[in-house]
Amino acid sequence: MSSRADAGDGGIAARPPYRSDLLNLCDHGAQRFRRAVAPDLTAVTAALARLPDGRAGTRIGGIGDLAGLLSSTGAVGAIAAARLGPACRPVRAILFDKTARANWALGWHQDRTICVRRRVDVPGFGPWTVKAGMPHVAPPVDLLARMLTLRMHIDDVPETNAPLLIAPGSHREGMVPVDAIDGVVRKYGVRACPAEAGDVWACATLILHASAAATLPGRRRVLQCDFAAKDLPGGLEWPGVAG
């Protein structure tokens, strides 16, 4: 993940012509699915209970208890499958756990890297980094454009508790140079993505997004899963997430 130092909304307020609940994946690159995971919240919470709290982004794998939920016929995986096709699968999972003691902000950025099982040098893939002990690489932009990011909300996220901020439609710009991000955000405007526990927000992986510090902080756990439908080239492999 590539981030910028200027956190918050860059002074750009959410504004018309549409409310966040009227966003859709086709037109805006983001959509709220109300209560999509609500019947499974107990199972999701139990599967994540072993993970450390209060981390800005804990990369996780092997959450086998959630395999059914994340499969292309499960409540969450089916959202991705409707966009990417039935061959899609989760390829990275990150737990965000904001609390009053861990109330960070993150500036406007795109998710520009993928997680792989091991490093294999393939033309068009790079540079390489290591995050949480796992190799990450920046892939060609067309690969990121064919992915979808789903955020499962375990707690309520009102606008006072640092909901995700997005620039709807910005994914259509492809890879945005860092020095052009502010201008692209102004072009598309900003929408907050509030949620209730059990909601799922689906976003184009390339959408520009940010997060401010909460003004009335409460616990805000979000399990984020990236989905892809195709195998990687040249011997690169997606890591196991729900296996």
C-alpha positions in Angstrom: 0.0 0.0 0.0 1.4 3.4 -0.9 0.3 6.2 1.3 0.7 10.0 1.5 1.6 12.0 4.6 -1.3 14.4 4.4 -4.1 12.6 6.3 -7.8 13.4 6.3 -9.9 14.7 3.5 -7.5 17.3 2.2 -10.0 20.1 3.0 -12.5 18.7 0.5 -15.9 18.1 2.0 -18.4 15.5 0.9 -20.9 17.1 -1.4 -23.7 16.5 -3.9 -24.9 15.3 -6.4 -25.3 11.9 -4.8 -25.4 10.4 -1.3 -23.0 7.6 -0.4 -25.8 5.0 -0.4 -26.5 5.9 -4.1 -22.9 4.9 -5.1 -22.7 1.8 -7.3 -19.7 -0.2 -8.5 -20.4 0.3 -12.2 -20.5 4.1 -12.2 -18.5 5.0 -9.1 -16.3 2.1 -8.3 -17.9 1.7 -4.8 -21.1 0.2 -3.4 -22.5 -0.5 0.0 -24.1 -3.9 0.6 -26.2 -3.5 3.8 -26.1 -6.4 6.3 -24.5 -8.7 3.8 -22.4 -10.3 6.5 -24.6 -9.6 9.5 -25.7 -13.3 9.9 -22.0 -14.3 10.0 -20.7 -11.7 12.4 -20.2 -14.1 15.3 -18.2 -16.4 13.1 -16.1 -13.6 11.7 -15.4 -12.2 15.2 -14.4 -15.7 16.5 -12.0 -16.2 13.5 -10.3 -12.9 14.2 -10.1 -13.2 18.0 -6.6 -14.6 17.9 -5.2 -11.6 16.1 -3.5 -8.7 17.9 -5.6 -5.6 18.6 -5.0 -2.0 17.8 -2.9 -2.4 14.7 -3.0 -0.1 11.7 -3.2 -3.0 9.3 -2.6 -6.6 10.3 -2.1 -8.8 7.3 -3.5 -12.2 7.9 -3.8 -15.6 6.2 -5.1 -19.1 6.8 -8.6 -17.9 8.1 -10.0 -21.2 7.1 -13.1 -20.8 9.3 -14.2 -18.1 6.8 -13.6 -20.1 3.6 -17.3 -20.6 3.0 -18.1 -17.0 3.5 -15.4 -15.9 1.1 -16.0 -18.5 -1.6 -17.7 -17.3 -4.8 -21.0 -18.8 -3.5 -20.7 -17.3 0.0 -22.3 -14.1 1.2 -19.1 -12.1 0.8 -17.4 -13.9 -2.1 -20.6 -13.7 -4.1 -20.4 -9.9 -4.2 -17.0 -10.3 -5.8 -18.1 -13.1 -8.1 -20.9 -10.9 -9.5 -18.2 -8.5 -10.7 -15.3 -10.7 -11.4 -16.9 -14.0 -12.3 -17.2 -17.3 -10.4 -13.4 -18.1 -10.6 -12.6 -15.3 -8.2 -11.0 -15.9 -4.8 -9.6 -13.9 -1.9 -5.9 -13.2 -2.4 -5.1 -10.9 0.6 -6.8 -10.2 3.9 -6.0 -7.2 6.2 -7.6 -6.5 9.6 -7.9 -2.8 10.5 -8.7 -2.3 14.2 -9.1 1.4 15.2 -9.7 2.2 18.8 -9.4 5.3 21.0 -5.8 4.4 21.6 -5.0 3.5 18.0 -6.8 6.3 16.2 -4.6 6.9 13.1 -5.2 8.8 9.9 -4.1 7.9 6.4 -3.7 10.3 3.5 -5.0 9.9 0.0 -3.5 6.9 -1.9 -4.2 3.9 -4.1 -3.5 0.3 -3.2 -0.6 -0.4 -5.6 0.8 -3.7 -4.5 -0.3 -7.3 -4.3 0.8 -10.0 -1.9 2.4 -13.2 -3.3 3.6 -16.5 -1.9 7.2 -16.0 -2.8 9.4 -13.6 -4.9 9.7 -14.5 -8.6 11.1 -11.8 -10.8 8.7 -11.3 -13.7 8.9 -8.5 -16.3 6.4 -5.7 -15.4 6.3 -6.6 -11.7 8.2 -4.4 -9.3 9.4 -2.9 -7.1 9.3 -5.4 -4.3 8.7 -4.9 -0.6 8.2 -7.1 2.4 5.2 -6.5 4.7 4.4 -8.6 7.8 7.0 -11.1 6.5 5.2 -11.6 3.2 6.6 -10.4 -0.2 4.6 -7.7 -2.0 5.1 -6.4 -5.5 3.6 -3.7 -7.6 2.0 -5.4 -10.6 0.9 -4.0 -14.0 -2.0 -1.6 -13.6 -4.3 -3.7 -15.7 -4.1 -6.5 -13.1 -5.1 -4.1 -10.3 -8.0 -2.9 -12.5 -9.3 -6.5 -12.6 -9.4 -6.8 -8.8 -12.1 -5.9 -6.2 -11.7 -5.0 -2.5 -14.4 -5.9 0.0 -14.5 -4.4 3.5 -16.5 -6.3 6.1 -17.6 -4.1 8.9 -17.6 -5.7 12.4 -18.5 -2.5 14.2 -20.7 0.5 13.4 -18.9 3.2 11.6 -20.8 6.5 11.8 -19.2 9.6 10.3 -17.7 10.5 13.6 -15.7 7.2 13.8 -13.5 7.6 10.7 -15.3 5.9 7.9 -13.4 5.3 4.7 -13.2 8.3 2.4 -13.2 7.7 -1.4 -13.0 9.7 -4.6 -15.8 8.0 -6.5 -14.9 7.2 -10.1 -11.2 7.9 -9.6 -10.3 4.2 -10.4 -10.9 5.1 -14.0 -7.8 7.2 -14.0 -5.6 4.1 -13.7 -2.4 4.6 -11.8 -2.3 8.1 -10.6 1.1 9.8 -10.0 1.6 10.8 -6.4 1.9 14.5 -7.3 -1.4 14.3 -9.2 -3.5 12.8 -6.5 -4.8 16.0 -5.0 -6.0 17.2 -8.4 -7.7 13.9 -9.1 -9.5 13.9 -5.7 -10.7 17.5 -6.4 -11.9 16.3 -9.9 -14.1 13.5 -8.5 -15.0 14.9 -5.1 -15.1 13.0 -1.8 -17.7 10.7 -0.3 -17.6 9.1 3.2 -18.5 5.4 3.5 -20.3 5.0 6.8 -21.4 1.5 7.8 -23.3 -0.5 10.3 -22.0 -3.7 11.7 -22.6 -6.4 9.2 -22.4 -4.1 6.1 -19.9 -4.7 3.3 -18.4 -2.0 1.2 -17.1 -3.1 -2.2 -14.6 -0.9 -3.9 -12.5 -1.0 -7.1 -9.0 -1.8 -5.8 -7.5 1.2 -7.7 -10.0 3.8 -6.2 -8.3 6.7 -4.4 -9.1 6.5 -0.7 -8.2 7.9 2.7 -9.1 7.8 6.3 -9.1 10.6 8.9 -8.7 10.1 12.7 -12.0 9.6 14.4 -13.6 12.7 16.1 -15.5 10.5 18.5 -13.4 7.3 18.5 -14.9 3.9 19.2 -13.7 0.5 18.1 -13.8 0.2 14.3 -12.8 -3.3 13.1 -12.8 -3.9 9.4 -11.7 -7.1 7.7 -10.6 -6.1 4.2 -10.2 -8.8 1.5 -8.9 -8.3 -2.0 -10.3 -10.6 -4.7 -8.9 -11.6 -8.0 -10.1 -14.0 -10.7 -7.0 -15.0 -12.6 -3.7 -16.7 -11.8 -0.5 -14.7 -11.8 2.0 -15.1 -14.6 5.6 -16.4 -14.7 5.5 -18.6 -11.6 4.1 -16.0 -9.3 1.4 -17.3 -6.9 -1.3 -15.8 -4.9 -0.9 -16.7 -1.1 -3.5 -18.7 0.7 -6.0 -16.6 2.6 -9.0 -18.7 3.5 -7.3 -22.1 3.3 
